[in-house]
Amino acid sequence: MPLNTTRFDVLDYLKTPEDRLAFIEAAFEDGEATIIARTMSSVAQSIGMNVVAKKAGMTLDTFVEVLSEGDPPLSMLLAVLKALDLQLLVKRIDQQSLNG
């Protein structure tokens, strides 16, 4: 008996700003630059790559290149977050690691 599968498209689940925020937060919790870049790309696709690129002050080509490299420069990452009406916040992971 053949296995029936359904095509998964993350864009089907990125309909609201809250959905997009949760997806990006999960990527940052993972901490891998390539995952973060792919997530940002998916979120931008859900809104419209041209719209987000323009709001970030980049050409579409530059925008796509930055996110496809997998390790975007911090300045570009901050520009994309700002274009998505988000900001990067820092929090302590383990308090004991700083206190020895």
MOWO-V261149 format. One line per field, one symbol per residue. ss: DSSP state (H for helix, E for strand, L for the rest). burial: b if it has 24 or more other C-alpha atoms within 12 Angstrom, else e. A space follows every 50 residues. Layout:
ss=???
burial=???
This chain:
ss=LLLLLLLLLHHHHLLLHHHHHHHHHHHHHHLLHHHHHHHHHHHHHHHLHH HHHHHLLLLHHHHHHHHHLLLLLHHHHHHHHHHLLLLLLLLLLLHHHHHL
burial=eeeeeeeeeeeeebeeeeebbebbeeebeeeebebbbbbbbbbbbbbebe ebbeebebeeeebbebbeeeebeeebbebbbebbeeeeeeeeeeeeeeee
